[in-house]
Amino acid sequence: MPLDQDLCYRAVASRDSRFDGQFVTAVRTTGIYCRPSCPATTPLRRNVEFLTTAAAAQQRGYRACRRCLPDAVPGSPEWNCRADLAGRAMRLIGDGLVEREGVPGLARALGYSERHLNRVLTGELGAGPLALARAHRAHTARILVETTTMPMADVAFAAGFASVRQFNDTVREVYAVSPRTLRTEAATRGGRRPTPVAGALVLRLPHRLPFDAAGLLAFLHGRAIDGVETLDGTCYRRTLRLPHGPATVALDLPDGALHVTATLRPTDPRDLGPAVARLRRLLDLDADPVAVDEVLRADPALAPSVAEVPGVRVPGTVDAFELAMRTLLGQQVSVAGARTTTSRLVAALGDALPEGDDPADDDGPTLLFPTAATVAERGAEVLTGPARRTASVVGFAAAVASGDLVLDPGRDPAALRADLLALPGIGPWSAGYLAMRLLGDPDELLVEDLAVRRGAAALGLPCDHAALTAHAERWRPWRSYAATHLWRASSPRPTPAKETS
């Protein structure tokens, strides 16, 4: 949708940080683009234009403001809501697909020609896939330059540039200074920089307030897989399978903070961009909680829950196949039962982290979730319970391993649902749950979910399928967030406690 230029100017005049990441302000007289809340003097209306993406601003010759750092903000919540080609493309570009497979690989993943993809993205976002990926590389490079002591040549290739010259030219074009100047300026800002940790990349992942960190921790705590995840207070640790190798991450989620601190230890620095994108999806950091809560609190039945716990998030995933296995093994059993079964699968088939991968944390997770090929080959030896469920799990893994079923955040929601429902043992609940957590669908109620119906009863809402569905129309387009409130209402919220694997 085209930006409302007058509305954007009012947001800039009021320095409203809620709009950070949703558009950028490009100032013609200075050649600089800023976030809406930039503390600089508000430019005259006739001197500015508002653009959807940083890539569009860079295409027009603007450089990023080094005062407000417009790329160091939460992403646009629009990409969570949009299931169209532009939204799907942005999610895959953020995951680093263009760096790995180029624009042809992006077009293949989306099922369109390169020409059509370029036309749509340029028309809707002001920049084509190459320019969008270039802006993403520049952002990754800035993070590495400012938060690590890596040599600049290593930064260039880790960020996805083809050469050091291309890296230097891009940084100068985007930030109007050399990479070394960026590093020097970052050192003088002091308070902006996270505390360095030996052998790790320490990043700040911004989000919008309010932010229900305790709710996310409780959700992750109740489903933590032994060996893959651990929790200790406000710190969540886990292993990751990334495109170029394994990694570990520790996420600190304190209440009231403007950012989540991520201590990432990747095997290959090229995985920084995909890791950040996946962690942001896991914690739903690009959500607009003010917009969500405004709709939900309009319902008197939900208003007390929203008032008590503002800023709820819908947890996503860092690994699509892992989430699918959790979902299949969790059908028609309790959360604790699913956790036990999944932990046994990981203990038997999971891969151990390479020696010394996380030397600073001897108590951290040590296993990687098994691959689809491993589960397809050996799952029947390990899984217990109904033979039909085992066959469904193994068949699902085989479909993913062969490429017959593609699981990634760029999938078309309707197509993914159709593919899932065509497989034996997968019903509407599983398809909806995967759409909610894999694709970030903000409008999935999961009315078949027993906990959702129990939560509805606890809040005085109708429990009947048809009646609850009809009542939930007033919650659109945020029914996934309403379902999260209903989950919380269905049982007392657990308190995260120290846990070892």
Backbone hydrogen bonds, N-H to C=O, Kabsch-Sander energy under -0.5 kcal/mol:
donor,donor_aa,acceptor,acceptor_aa,energy
5,Q,3,L,-1.0
8,C,4,D,-2.6
9,Y,5,Q,-2.0
10,R,6,D,-1.9
11,A,7,L,-2.0
12,V,8,C,-2.1
13,A,9,Y,-2.8
14,S,10,R,-1.6
15,R,12,V,-1.1
16,D,11,A,-2.3
17,S,15,R,-0.8
19,F,16,D,-1.6
20,D,17,S,-1.5
21,G,23,F,-0.6
22,Q,19,F,-2.2
23,F,19,F,-0.8
24,V,51,L,-2.7
25,T,34,C,-2.7
26,A,24,V,-0.6
26,A,49,E,-2.9
27,V,25,T,-0.6
27,V,32,I,-3.1
28,R,26,A,-0.7
28,R,47,N,-3.0
29,T,47,N,-0.5
30,T,27,V,-0.6
31,G,27,V,-2.2
32,I,27,V,-0.9
33,Y,63,R,-2.7
34,C,25,T,-2.5
38,C,35,R,-1.8
47,N,44,L,-1.6
48,V,45,R,-1.3
49,E,26,A,-2.2
51,L,24,V,-2.1
57,A,53,T,-1.4
58,Q,54,A,-2.6
59,Q,55,A,-2.3
60,R,56,A,-1.2
61,G,58,Q,-1.6
62,Y,57,A,-2.3
63,R,31,G,-2.4
64,A,174,V,-3.8
65,C,33,Y,-2.1
69,L,65,C,-1.2
72,A,69,L,-2.1
79,W,76,S,-1.3
80,N,77,P,-1.2
81,C,77,P,-1.2
82,R,78,E,-2.5
88,R,84,D,-2.3
89,A,85,L,-2.6
90,M,86,A,-2.3
91,R,87,G,-1.6
92,L,88,R,-1.7
93,I,89,A,-2.7
94,G,90,M,-2.2
95,D,91,R,-1.0
96,G,93,I,-1.6
97,L,92,L,-2.1
100,R,96,G,-1.5
101,E,97,L,-3.2
102,G,98,V,-2.0
105,G,101,E,-1.2
106,L,102,G,-1.7
107,A,103,V,-2.7
108,R,104,P,-2.4
109,A,105,G,-2.3
110,L,106,L,-1.7
111,G,107,A,-1.4
112,Y,107,A,-2.0
117,L,113,S,-2.5
118,N,114,E,-2.6
119,R,115,R,-2.1
120,V,116,H,-2.5
121,L,117,L,-2.5
122,T,118,N,-2.3
123,G,119,R,-2.0
124,E,120,V,-2.4
125,L,121,L,-2.9
126,G,121,L,-0.6
126,G,122,T,-1.1
127,A,121,L,-0.9
132,L,128,G,-2.4
133,A,129,P,-2.5
134,R,130,L,-2.3
135,A,131,A,-2.2
136,H,132,L,-1.9
137,R,133,A,-2.5
138,A,134,R,-2.4
139,H,135,A,-2.0
140,T,136,H,-2.3
141,A,137,R,-2.9
142,R,138,A,-2.3
143,I,139,H,-2.0
144,L,140,T,-2.2
145,V,141,A,-2.9
146,E,142,R,-2.6
147,T,143,I,-2.1
148,T,144,L,-1.3
155,V,151,P,-2.2
156,A,152,M,-2.4
157,F,153,A,-1.7
158,A,154,D,-2.3
159,A,155,V,-2.3
160,G,157,F,-0.7
161,F,156,A,-2.2
167,F,163,S,-1.9
168,N,164,V,-2.8
169,D,165,R,-2.8
170,T,166,Q,-2.4
171,V,167,F,-2.4
172,R,168,N,-2.2
173,E,169,D,-2.3
174,V,170,T,-2.7
175,Y,171,V,-2.9
176,A,172,R,-1.6
177,V,171,V,-0.6
182,L,178,S,-1.9
183,R,179,P,-2.1
184,T,180,R,-2.2
185,E,181,T,-2.9
186,A,182,L,-2.2
187,A,183,R,-1.8
188,T,184,T,-1.2
189,R,185,E,-0.8
189,R,186,A,-0.7
190,G,186,A,-0.6
191,G,189,R,-1.8
192,R,189,R,-0.6
193,R,190,G,-1.6
200,A,197,V,-2.1
201,L,264,L,-3.2
202,V,200,A,-0.6
203,L,201,L,-0.6
203,L,262,A,-3.0
205,L,203,L,-0.6
205,L,260,V,-3.2
207,H,258,L,-1.5
208,R,285,L,-0.5
212,D,311,G,-2.4
213,A,211,F,-1.9
216,L,212,D,-1.6
217,L,213,A,-2.5
218,A,214,A,-2.3
219,F,215,G,-2.2
220,L,216,L,-2.7
221,H,217,L,-2.7
222,G,218,A,-2.1
223,R,219,F,-0.7
223,R,220,L,-0.5
224,A,220,L,-0.6
224,A,221,H,-0.9
228,V,225,I,-1.6
229,E,225,I,-2.5
230,T,237,R,-2.1
232,D,235,C,-2.4
235,C,232,D,-1.9
236,Y,234,T,-0.5
236,Y,251,L,-2.9
237,R,230,T,-2.8
238,R,249,V,-2.1
239,T,228,V,-1.5
240,L,247,A,-2.8
242,L,240,L,-0.6
242,L,245,G,-1.5
245,G,242,L,-1.3
247,A,240,L,-1.8
248,T,265,R,-1.3
249,V,238,R,-2.3
250,A,263,T,-1.5
251,L,236,Y,-3.4
252,D,250,A,-0.5
252,D,261,T,-2.7
253,L,234,T,-2.8
253,L,251,L,-0.6
257,A,254,P,-1.0
260,V,205,L,-2.4
261,T,252,D,-1.4
262,A,203,L,-2.8
262,A,260,V,-0.6
263,T,250,A,-2.6
263,T,261,T,-0.5
264,L,201,L,-3.0
264,L,262,A,-0.8
265,R,248,T,-2.8
267,T,246,P,-1.6
271,D,268,D,-2.2
272,L,269,P,-2.0
275,A,271,D,-2.4
276,V,272,L,-2.7
277,A,273,G,-2.3
278,R,274,P,-2.4
279,L,275,A,-2.4
280,R,276,V,-2.3
281,R,277,A,-1.7
282,L,278,R,-2.4
283,L,279,L,-1.9
284,D,280,R,-0.6
284,D,281,R,-0.6
285,L,280,R,-2.2
287,A,284,D,-1.1
292,V,288,D,-1.9
293,D,289,P,-2.8
294,E,290,V,-2.0
295,V,291,A,-1.4
296,L,292,V,-2.2
297,R,293,D,-2.6
298,A,295,V,-0.8
299,D,296,L,-1.5
302,L,299,D,-1.0
303,A,299,D,-2.1
306,V,302,L,-2.3
307,A,303,A,-2.5
308,E,304,P,-2.1
309,V,305,S,-2.6
316,G,282,L,-2.1
323,L,319,D,-2.3
324,A,320,A,-2.2
325,M,321,F,-2.4
326,R,322,E,-2.5
327,T,323,L,-2.4
328,L,324,A,-2.6
329,L,325,M,-2.6
330,G,326,R,-0.9
331,Q,328,L,-1.0
333,V,330,G,-1.3
338,A,334,S,-2.4
339,R,335,V,-2.2
340,T,336,A,-2.2
341,T,337,G,-2.3
342,T,338,A,-2.6
343,S,339,R,-2.4
344,R,340,T,-1.9
345,L,341,T,-1.9
346,V,342,T,-2.3
347,A,343,S,-2.6
348,A,344,R,-1.8
349,L,345,L,-2.5
350,G,346,V,-2.8
351,D,368,L,-1.2
353,L,366,T,-2.5
357,D,354,P,-1.9
361,D,358,D,-1.7
364,G,361,D,-1.5
366,T,227,G,-1.1
367,L,227,G,-2.8
368,L,351,D,-3.4
375,V,371,T,-2.2
376,A,372,A,-2.5
377,E,373,A,-1.8
378,R,374,T,-2.9
379,G,375,V,-2.3
381,E,378,R,-1.1
382,V,378,R,-0.9
382,V,379,G,-0.8
383,L,379,G,-2.7
390,T,386,P,-2.0
391,A,387,A,-2.4
392,S,388,R,-2.1
393,V,389,R,-2.6
394,V,390,T,-2.7
395,G,391,A,-2.6
396,F,392,S,-2.4
397,A,393,V,-2.5
398,A,394,V,-2.2
399,A,395,G,-2.0
400,V,396,F,-2.0
401,A,397,A,-2.9
402,S,398,A,-2.1
403,G,399,A,-0.7
403,G,400,V,-0.7
404,D,399,A,-1.1
405,L,399,A,-1.9
407,L,405,L,-0.5
408,D,406,V,-0.6
411,R,408,D,-1.8
416,L,412,D,-2.8
417,R,413,P,-2.5
418,A,414,A,-2.2
419,D,415,A,-2.5
420,L,416,L,-2.6
421,L,417,R,-2.9
422,A,418,A,-1.2
423,L,420,L,-1.6
426,I,423,L,-1.3
427,G,425,G,-0.5
431,A,427,G,-2.2
432,G,428,P,-2.7
433,Y,429,W,-2.7
434,L,430,S,-2.3
435,A,431,A,-2.0
436,M,432,G,-2.3
437,R,433,Y,-2.3
438,L,434,L,-2.9
439,L,434,L,-1.0
439,L,435,A,-0.5
441,D,435,A,-2.2
444,E,441,D,-0.6
445,L,443,D,-0.6
449,D,446,L,-2.0
453,R,449,D,-1.9
454,R,450,L,-2.4
455,G,451,A,-2.6
456,A,452,V,-2.2
457,A,453,R,-2.1
458,A,454,R,-2.3
459,L,455,G,-1.5
460,G,457,A,-1.4
461,L,456,A,-3.4
468,L,464,D,-3.2
469,T,465,H,-2.2
470,A,466,A,-2.2
471,H,467,A,-2.4
472,A,468,L,-2.3
473,E,470,A,-1.2
474,R,471,H,-1.3
475,W,472,A,-1.9
476,R,473,E,-1.2
478,W,475,W,-2.6
480,S,442,P,-2.2
481,Y,442,P,-0.7
482,A,478,W,-1.7
483,A,479,R,-2.5
484,T,480,S,-1.5
485,H,481,Y,-1.7
486,L,482,A,-2.2
487,W,483,A,-2.6
488,R,484,T,-2.0
489,A,485,H,-1.9
490,S,486,L,-1.1
490,S,487,W,-0.6
491,S,487,W,-0.5
491,S,488,R,-0.7
499,E,231,L,-1.8
